[in-house]
Amino acid sequence: MKKVLLLLAVLLCMVWESAGAEYSGDQKVQDFIPCIAGIWVDEAGHRQMHIFGGQDGINSFRIMGIRDWQGNADDGSAVITVMEKRGSREMTVEYHRDGADSWLLLDGRLKVVPEQAEKVHAESVGGVSLDMPMMQLLYLYGAPAEYLEEAATKELCGVESYAWYYRNEGWLVTFDRSSSTVDRIFLFPGSSKFLDRSVLNCDSPLERFEGLYGLGRCPKAGDSFHLGQHEYLSFDGYPGYICLSIYEGQ
């Protein structure tokens, strides 16, 4: 009997320690969130990121843990674990909080600043705009026919990026790896989707793009045109596809 009671006591201690450790981790995350909370965009107004606590996390991806936190509420850095659609991953975050001069540096590559005004988009496809969060796209259109890893996307359309391929509708969306927001929308021949403003797609006559967007000349394969709001329409892969992108080129 004594052995049974001793075993139960040990198990209770293990459960207590496990629960305490989990709470400690959660509390540390909650203490850290105010250092990076807010609505952020890159310096061109793209890659909008909503960062809040709880289940919302970063663009609806929960922040699960934190390590190597250095600094204070105004300046510092840490490594956080984010639960994304593809699974959990670590992200380095550096932060500086000073009103309008605040900034975050994510993964050592993406600098974001506080959003000053709501983004106005030059174009969209089927209601999907550039910078749309991944989870919002999932809400609008559901899961894609195929999830493409970087190598498969590069083989299909020349860019090395994680993508959602809506094969049956003839369109594909890629995501910025730090913000998990839409950074390119590809339209393939036969697509049921159109550019919303012009109602054109990859099957449309090229001269119609010139007239409806005021491009100044008829597009040809390899061209890229600035539509405004730091958004570009690329014919780099034409006639295999056209691409709406936050990048000049694609």
C-alpha angles and dihedrals in degrees: 000000000000090000091052092050091047091051091049090050091052092049091049090051091051092050091047092050092047092050091046092050091049091049091047090053093048091047092051090053091050091050090051099046096078089059091064104020121128143068111298137184134179119259091271091053094256134119095044112204126194108199118187138138133268120025092343096068110147112351089333094313110122121238102229104180149351137214139173093027110177130175133025140281093292105039131018150096140240144167113244131190114226125192104222132175090267093048135271123328138170121247127190115224129192117183142189120184116199109133113262089358093062120122144173127211113206125196088349089282114066119066115192131185133193113289109248100187137007111275118253112204125217093209144354140187120234090337092309112122130189112270092032110148116249093241092053090054089050090052092050101043108011125226117338124242089247138019107212124205119215097270094050092049091050091052092050102042110001102256126106102227143117108262146182111225117203091192098174092055094041101240139108134197128203127199136217104246096223101044099027089224128135112272101165137024117196124199117198129198111284093024118157089213127087139191100266100222098048101022088227131132140170092295094055122105110265094230089064090063090055093053101040096045098034092235095163093232141032112276121242134188110295096027126127125192131196109232095185132266089064090292123133137200110212129199091180092123098033129172087024093055146330122227136210106205148163088227127079103244100012 
